Each structure stands twice: as structure tokens, then as C-alpha cells.
Amino acid sequence: MKNKITFTLSLFFSLFLTGCIESRYLTERYVKTNIEQHKEGNFSSIKILSIFQGVSDDRLAYMEFTGCKYDSNKVLVIGFDKDFMKRKKLMGRKVVEPVDMNYIQVTVSQVKNILDDYKTLQDKIRVEKPVHNEEIFHDLTVSPDFFISYKKPANVTYLWMRGERFEFKTSKLISQLQKFMKY
């Protein structure tokens, strides 16, 4: 009984805190300086939703998925930092200047295409029968700087962004993209 109460309380607080997470400074800075337009003497406003903050499944990069709405447009900003392990303060709030932060903007139509087409990629990779020491990749190109690659025999999903590869669980990726679409 005590374990059930502890589990229930832990689940409640983790869900509560997840709903209260604010967007991190890294993607917020990109959104405020590259998407939102600031003109002298004018007011502007933008809506930002933190969708994911954490490390890639291969632990090679810190990543943020942030949705933003501005001037009747909605985009998903994916920020990633390959050097996050070198800077202990990045996981806290006191980041001054990331060394290797990169950003990808993904439009609503691109996210919709990913959600519509990912099953096709999975079906294609599922029927493959690689020979000994052969790896087979099926890719979905989202933009010139971003594509999703499925690999067999490992059944691994990779996000390729700006020439860098990051492992990301398919179910987690789809979940984050669905959160963005509901926003």
C-alpha cells in the first residue's frame, strides 16, 4: 500500500512539474531574436510552448523542442547543443553563451508530413532483410537541413540536423510532434 501511495504521489508531482516547465533560454533566445520582429516604438507579442527539453537517446546532445506562435504563424524550433556535457551549468538556468547551439525551424506542414509519413518509413524498414554486416537506411527528408532516418538491423531512428546525427526514439518523436500540432 505504501508503495502505491509513493508511486501515485511521484507520478502526480512529475506530471504537475512537467506542465509547469518554461521554455529554456536557448530556444527562447533564438525565437526572440530570429522569429519575433522588434521595431522601435512598436509592441509585439509571441507565444512560446516548451515541448521537450533533454538529451538525445544516444546522449550526444542536449535538445529542445519549442513551439511558437507569432503573427498567425506556428513553427516548431528544434535546438540542439553537441557540447552540453562540457558545460555543467547548461542543465541549470545560468547559460551565458552556448558554444555549439544549432536550430532548425519546422513548419506545421512539415510536421504534418512527418506524422503522415513515418508509418510508411517503418513499414519499409520492417520488410528489409539485410545480409551479414549490411545496414539498410530509409530516410524521410523534411528540409535540406533535416531528415529522419530509420536503420535496420538495429531498428533505430536518427534525426539528422545540419549534418549531425542524433538518436531519438520514434515513439518519443511522434509524441513531441503531436504535442506541437495540438498547440
N, C-alpha and C positions, 0 to 999 in steps of 0.2 A: 504494500500500500504506500509506504513511504517513497519507494522508487517511482511509482506512478505520479505522485504529487510533485516530486522533484522534476521529473520529466515534463509534466504539464506546465509547471512554472517556467522551466527553462525554455520550452517551446514558445510560451506566451511572450516572455521578455525578448527572445530573439526576433519574433515576428514584429513586436512593438518597435524595437530599435531599428529593424530593417526599414520600417515605414518612416522613420524619422531621419534617415541618413540624408545629409545635404550633399549636393554635388561638390566634388573635390575642387580644389583650387586649379588643378592642372587643366581640366577641360573647361572649367568656368572661365579661366583666363583666355583660352582660345575663343570661346563663344563670345565673350565680351569685347574682344579686340579684333576678331575676324568676321563675325557674323552680324552682330549688332552694330548699327551705324550711329555714330555720335557726331552731331553737328552743333556748332557753337550756338548757344541760346535756345536750343530745342530740347524737348523732353523725349525720352524713348523708354520703352519697357520691353522686357523679354522674359519668357517663362523657361525655366530650366528644370529638368527632372533627372535625378540620378537613377540610372537603371542598374548598373553593375559597377562595382569597384573591387578589384582584387588582382590576383596573379593569374596568369595563363596556366592551364593544366600542366604544362611542361615546366612551370616555374621559371621561365626565361624572361618574363616581362610583367611589369605592373600594367594593368589595363583599366580603363574607364569607358563605360558606355553611357552617354548622356544625351537625352532628348532635349530639343529646344524648339520653341515656337516663337517666331518673330515675323511681323508683317505678313500674316496669313500663310506663312511657310512653316513647315515642320521638317527638321532634319535630325538624324542621329549622328552624333560626333563620337568617334572611337579614338581615344587617346591611348598611346602605349609608350612605355619607357623601358628600354632594354637594360639600362644601368641602375635600376632601382635598388638592387642588392648592395651597390657600392655606397648608397646614401641612406643611413639608418633613419634619418628624420623624415623620409618620404612617407612612411606609413603613418606618421603623425600629421599634424596640421602645419608644421613650420617648414614648408618648402619654399626656398627663395628662387632658385633657377635650376630647373631640371636640365641635365646635360644632354640627354638624347630623347626628348619627347617628340613624338610624331603624331599626326592627326589625320583621320580620314573622315570625310563627310559623306554620309549615305542618305540618299533621298527616300521619301516614302515609297515611291515606285520601285526603287532598287530593293528596299526591304521586302516589299510585297513579292517581287520576283524571287527573292531568296526563299521566302516562305512557300511560294507556289512550286518551286523547282527542286527543293532539297530532297524530296522523296524520290524524284527521278534519279538524282545522283546516287542515292542509297540503293535503289533498285539496280542500277547499272553495276555498281561495285559488288553487290551481293552475288551476281551471277558469274563473276570473273573467277577463273581457276588458274592462278599464277603457277608457273613451273618453278622448280627449285631455284632459289636465290633471285627470283623475279619479283619486282614490286610494280603494282598497277595503280595509276592515279586517274581519277576522273575529277575534272575541275568545272566550277561554275564561276564565270567572270562577272563580277559586279561592276567594276570600273577598271580603268587602266592601272590603278594603284591597289586594287583589292580583288582577290579571288579566293574562293573556298575550294579546298582540295580534299578529296576522300582517298585514302590509301588502303590497299589490300596487299598483304595478308593481315596487317595489324588492325584493320578497321578503325583507323584513326582519322579525325577531322583536323585539318590545318586551316588557319586563317593566314593568308599571305597578304601582308600590307606593306606597301612601299619596299618590296623586295625582302622583307623579313618574314620568317615563318613562326607561327605560334600555334601550339596545340590547344584545342578548345573542344570540350565535349559537345556533340551535336545537340543533345537534349538541352544543355545549358544555353547554347547559342540560340536555339529556336525559342526557348523561354524568354530570353532577353529581347529578342526581336518582336515577339508577341506583346511584351510589356510596352515596347515603344509604339506599336501600332494601336494599342488601346489608349495611349496617352493623347 
